[in-house]
Amino acid sequence: METDMTQLKDLVALCNALGDPDRDLVLSAEGNVSMKLDDHTMLIKASGCSLATLDESNLLSVDTNRILSLLDGTPTDHEIQETYKSALMEPSEKMPSVEAILHAVIYDLAPVQVIAHTHPTPVNMLTCSMNAGLLVEGALYPDAIVMLGHRQVLVPYTDPGVPLAKAVRSSVVTFMDQEGVAPKVIYLANHGLFVTADSPREALQVTEMAVKNARILHGTLSAGGPNFLPTEQVERIDKRPDETYRRQALGFE
């Protein structure tokens, strides 16, 4: 499937925005971004390149079905490398991000178009702490509910690659069975943040809100602890017609 040039431009712009040092979301070659092209193809950042300076040449088209085949067993590091090479839709000396399989798993489960993975300092201050569970314990204020959803996912630390992909698959399946929708935010303990979205613009906005939410949560810990909204208020905000309208205006629905 050919990539729409506007989509490609928007994806590069998202990568560069996420890599902006002033945002403190990633350093050096950290993080990865992808876009679903069709049911078995995605564009994903090449391993080892910087989001801040990424251009079109650093986005690789990958066969997601071939990568997903790794989930059927316990592949060696060499087998994973060979499968990643064979999954490239066009010959390249570059390799897809090691977490390409995690992106492929999410696209296989959820009707989303863009995935952004970053390591924001405010988020990791919590994912690397004994209080990581607070990130998914409740909602603190209305805008977080509107943009992040009324629930998110926290995955315990797991070795990146195939083991992490399996853990995320299990957590996302459970979430979707319970909620009927895909999670907007997946926190990875001692690792970082995954955001799912329908557009590059939405992916950036959700990432920014997740970072703001982490900063606020961290601040509450020095002010007596978080005061989560009551469940009935969270559900009310999540379903209010005016908030639904606002999500639509933001391009979230």
Residue pairs with C-beta under 8 A, 6 or more apart in sequence:
1 37
1 38
1 41
3 37
3 43
3 61
7 35
8 43
8 56
8 59
10 199
10 200
10 201
11 33
11 35
11 43
11 59
11 114
11 200
12 54
12 55
12 56
12 59
13 200
14 33
14 114
14 116
14 200
14 201
14 203
14 204
15 33
15 45
15 51
15 54
16 51
16 52
16 53
16 54
17 23
17 204
18 25
18 26
18 31
18 33
18 51
18 116
18 118
18 204
18 207
19 25
19 26
19 31
19 50
19 51
19 52
19 53
19 54
20 52
21 27
21 52
23 120
23 208
24 120
24 121
24 122
25 31
25 118
25 119
25 120
25 207
25 211
26 51
26 52
26 118
26 119
27 119
28 50
29 47
29 48
29 49
29 50
30 51
30 118
30 119
31 45
31 51
31 116
31 117
31 118
31 119
31 192
32 44
32 45
32 51
32 97
32 99
32 100
32 103
32 117
33 44
33 45
33 51
33 114
33 115
33 116
33 117
33 203
34 42
34 43
34 44
34 45
34 100
34 103
34 107
34 114
34 115
35 42
35 43
35 44
35 113
35 114
35 200
36 42
36 107
36 112
36 113
36 114
37 43
37 61
40 63
40 64
40 65
41 61
41 62
41 63
41 64
41 89
42 61
42 62
42 64
42 100
42 103
42 104
42 107
43 59
43 60
43 61
43 62
44 59
44 60
44 62
44 96
44 97
44 100
44 103
45 51
45 54
45 58
45 59
45 60
45 96
45 97
46 58
46 59
46 60
46 92
46 94
46 95
46 96
46 97
47 94
47 95
47 96
47 97
47 98
48 94
48 95
49 58
49 94
58 94
60 88
60 89
60 90
60 92
60 94
60 95
60 96
61 88
61 89
61 90
62 84
62 87
62 88
62 89
62 96
62 100
62 104
63 87
63 88
63 89
64 87
64 103
64 104
64 107
64 108
66 83
66 86
66 87
67 83
67 84
67 87
67 96
67 100
67 101
67 104
68 101
68 104
68 105
68 108
69 83
70 79
70 80
70 83
70 101
70 162
70 165
71 101
71 105
71 162
71 165
71 166
71 169
74 162
75 83
75 162
80 161
80 162
81 95
84 95
84 96
84 100
85 95
87 96
87 100
88 96
97 103
98 160
98 161
99 117
99 160
99 161
99 164
99 165
101 161
101 162
101 165
102 117
102 164
102 165
102 168
102 194
103 115
103 117
104 165
105 165
105 168
105 169
105 172
106 112
106 115
106 168
106 172
106 182
106 186
106 194
106 196
107 115
109 169
109 172
109 173
109 176
109 182
110 172
110 176
110 182
110 196
111 182
112 182
112 196
112 197
112 198
113 197
113 198
113 199
114 196
114 197
114 198
114 199
114 200
114 202
114 203
115 194
115 195
115 196
115 197
115 203
116 194
116 195
116 197
116 203
116 204
116 206
116 207
117 192
117 193
117 194
117 195
118 192
118 193
118 195
118 207
119 191
119 192
119 193
120 192
120 193
120 207
120 210
120 211
120 214
122 211
122 214
122 215
122 218
123 135
123 187
123 192
123 193
123 210
123 211
123 214
124 190
124 191
124 192
125 214
125 218
126 132
126 134
126 135
126 214
126 217
126 218
127 135
127 154
127 187
127 188
127 189
127 190
127 191
127 192
127 193
128 189
128 190
131 221
132 154
132 187
132 189
133 154
134 217
134 221
134 226
135 152
135 154
135 187
135 214
135 217
136 151
136 152
136 153
136 154
136 187
137 226
137 228
138 226
138 228
138 229
138 231
138 234
139 145
139 150
139 228
139 229
139 234
139 237
140 213
140 216
140 217
140 220
140 226
140 227
140 228
140 229
141 216
141 229
142 237
142 243
143 209
144 209
144 212
144 213
145 229
145 234
145 237
145 238
145 243
146 237
146 243
146 246
146 247
146 252
147 184
147 205
147 206
147 209
147 250
147 252
148 184
148 185
148 206
148 209
148 210
148 213
149 181
149 183
149 184
149 185
149 238
150 234
150 235
150 237
150 238
151 175
151 179
151 183
152 183
152 184
152 185
152 186
152 187
153 171
153 172
153 175
153 183
153 185
153 186
153 187
154 186
154 187
154 189
155 164
155 167
155 168
155 171
155 186
155 187
155 188
155 189
156 167
156 189
157 188
157 189
157 190
157 191
158 164
158 166
158 167
158 188
160 191
164 188
168 186
168 188
168 194
171 186
172 182
172 183
172 186
175 182
175 183
176 182
176 183
182 196
183 196
184 195
184 196
184 197
184 206
185 193
185 194
185 195
185 196
185 206
185 210
186 193
186 194
186 195
186 196
187 193
187 194
188 194
193 207
193 210
195 203
195 206
195 207
195 210
196 203
197 203
197 206
198 251
198 252
199 251
201 251
202 250
202 251
202 252
205 250
217 226
220 226
220 227
229 237
237 243
244 253
247 253
